[in-house]
Amino acid sequence: MTMAAHSPRFDKLSVMLASRISQPLLCQLATRLQAPLLESLCQDSNPNQRLDFALNQDPQSQNHDIALSAQILANLYQTSIADASILVAITHEARPRLLLTRRAANLSSHAGEVSCAGGKFEVGDGNNVVTALREACEETALPPSRVKIIGQLPLQVSKSGLSVRPIVALVDPDLILVPELGEIARIFWADFGTLIQQPLTEYQIRYPVQGRLTTLVTPSFLVDGETVWGLTGRVIASLLEIGFDRKVDWYYRLAP
């Protein structure tokens, strides 16, 4: 698929404000992600009042919503461009689900691993949000017009050394997604409420370390028969810590 056909213009992207989300878990997540993106709107207020100022104003004010959305997009645009961006897509419904994919087995990197849809930055993208949406569209046929941005997570670094920016968004629950079979072997969903609470499982993986094949032990999430570890596991752990105060001790150690 060509970039021109699927890359949305940045000024056409949509934001979902926390004040417009009725689902409690999603509202809490959006509130916490959007607060740092809105700080410049309330620089003169007491720091303890910033969140109220930014997110709890009159919900009937269209101008207020426009100002907040524009500020969020402006700050996302000004975020340093990462080597790659991924879309942490969560369905906007009473029982939300998190979109995950399993990469094709024939890929040169991260073959067969679970990931969020996403990929490398291209010059025409202009910012991390467009990269995430373009790649998600190419990999799963997710239309950018069905995506509402709520924020971003801290930068992560992949095993190959690439900087990766997770973009968090809400998507319609009735999407029909189609895997691009050259890149994606499977599309599946994690129940979001379960993911917040579920215990982690130690996972052993044979992995090259300094030229030698070594068995590493690391935390993982088990989702629909798939093992979620590595970068994707760390992104989910970051999401849970920021949104729901769940601290996950992420580690890699050599098996005895």
N, C-alpha and C positions, 0 to 999 in steps of 0.2 A: 504493500500500500504506500502511496506517495504521501510525503509530509504535507504537501499543499492541500491535499484533499481532506485531511483529517485534523490538522492543527488549528485549534480555535484561536481567534484573536484574543489577546489578553483583556481588552476592554469589553469583551462579550462574555467573560466568565461570570458565574453566579456565585454568590456567597449566601450561606444559610446562617443567620444570626442566632445566637443562643436563645434570645428572647422569643424567637419564633418556633422553637422546638418544644413540643409537649412531652415527649418521651423522656423520663427523668435521667436515665443513664446518658443519653445522647446530649441532653441539655447541659448536664454537669461537665461532660467532656468538652463540648463546644465553649462553655464559659471559661474553662481553664486554658484552652488553646488560644482563645481570642483576646484574653486580658492583656498579654504582653504586646499583641499587635495593635492595641488601642491606647497604649499608654500616652502617646504623643497628643491625643485628644484631651487628656486631662492632666497635663503637666502641672497646672497651677493648683490642682486640688490636693488635699491630704492623701498620701499614699494609701491609707486605709479606706478611702472613699473612692478610689479609682475604679474598682470593679463595679460598684453600684452606678457610678457615673456612666461607665461605658456600656453596661449591659442591661440596666434596669430602668431606663428612661421610658417615657410614654410609648407603649407599643403601637399606638395608633398614629404616631407621627411618621409619615412617609419620608420627610426630609431627614429626620433623625436616622432612619434605616439606611437611606442613601449615603449619608455621611459616614456611618460606621462601616458599611460595606466597602466604600471607596478607600477608607483608611486601611482596612484589612488587606485589600488587593494591592494598595501602594506599598505596604510593608513587605508583602510576599514578593512583589516585583523587585524590591530593593535588596532582598536577601541574596547573598553571594551565590553564584551559579555553581552547582555541584557537578561532578562528573556524570552522575546519573540521578534520576528521581523515580520514586515509586508511588503508586496510588494506594493509600490505605482506605479502601472503599467500604463503607458500612451502610446497610440498607436503612432507610428512614421509615420505620414501622414499629409497632408495639413490641415485637420481639426481634430486635435487630440481628443481622448476620454480617460477618466480615468476609469479604471476598478474598479467596486464596487460589493459587494455581500451582500445578506441578509442572516443572519445566521438562521439555522433551529430553529423552535419553541420549540423543545424538548431538547435543550442543557441546561446544568446546569448553564452556565454563558453567559450573553449577548445574551440570546435567542431572536430571532426575530429582532435583531438590525442590522443596516447597518455597514459593515466593509470593510476594504481592506483584501485581502487574506493574511493569515499568521497564526502564532501560536508560541508555546513554543519552546525554544531552546532544542536540544538534544545533548548529549555529542559528538556523532559522527559528528555533523555539523562542529565544529571547529571555526565558525565565524557567525556573524549576517546575512551576505549575503546568505550563504547556507541555513540557517534556513528559511529565507523569500522565497527563491526559492523552497525549498523542500515542505514547507507548501502550497505554491501557486499551485504547481503541484498536491499535494494530494487533494486539495480542488476544483480545477477547471480544472485539466488536462493540465495546461499551461506548455509546454516543456521548461526546462531551456535553451535549445539551441536556443530558439526564443526570448531570453531576452538580452538586452544590458544595463548594469549598467551605470547610470550617476552620482550617488552620494547618499548621505544620509541626513536625516533631524535630528534635535535635538531629544534627548530622550524624550519620553512621559511616563506618569504613568497612568495606567488604574484605573478604579474605585475599582478594587480588590487589587490594590497596586503593580501590576507587572510593571517592567520597560519594555518599548516597543521601539524598534529601527525601524523607517521607512526607508526602502531602496527604492530609486527612480530609475526607469528603464524605458526604451523604449521597446515596444513589437511590433511585426508585426501586421498590421491592419486586416489581413485575418485569424486570429486565430479562430479555432472552439473549444470553451471551453465547458466543461461538468461539472455541479455541482456534487460534492460528496454529495448525498442527506442526508446522516447521519449528515452532518455538514452545508451544504449550501442549502437554499431553492430557491435562485434566483441569477443569474448573470446578471448584467446590466451595462450600461456605462453612464458617465456624459460627456457632451460636454465640452471640456476643456476651450475653449474661453469664453463660457457662464459662466462657473463656476468662472472664474477670476473676472467677472463684476457683477454677479447677486446679488441683495440685499438678506440679511439674513432675516429669519422669526423666531419670538419667538415661542418656542415649550414648551408645558407643559407636564410633565411626572410624573406619580405617582411613587415614588421611596422611598425605606426605608432609613430613616436617624435616626441614634441612636435608632434603634429598632421600630420606628414609621413610618407608611406609610404617606409620605408627598408629596405635589405637588411642583415640582421644575420648574422654568422657565429658559430656556437656549436658546442661538442662535441655528439656524439650517439652513442647506441648503436643498432645495427641489429639488430632482433629479428624474425624471421619475416616479412620484407618490410615492417616498420613502422619508422619513425624515432622514436626515443625521445629527446626533448630537453626543455628547459624545466624546470618543477618536478619532473616525474617523473624526468628525467635526474639532477637534483641530489639527489633522494632516493636513487636507486640509488648515486650516487657517495658519499653519506654512509654508506650501508650498507656499501659496499666498504671505505671507509677505516676505519670503526670495527671491522668484523668481520674484515678481512683485510689491513689496513695498505696498501691500494692508494690512493695519493693521486692524485686526479684534479683537474687544474687546470681549473676550470669558469669560463668567460668568455663575454662577449658583446662583439663588436666590430663596427664598421661595415665592410662590404665595400668594397674599394678601387674 
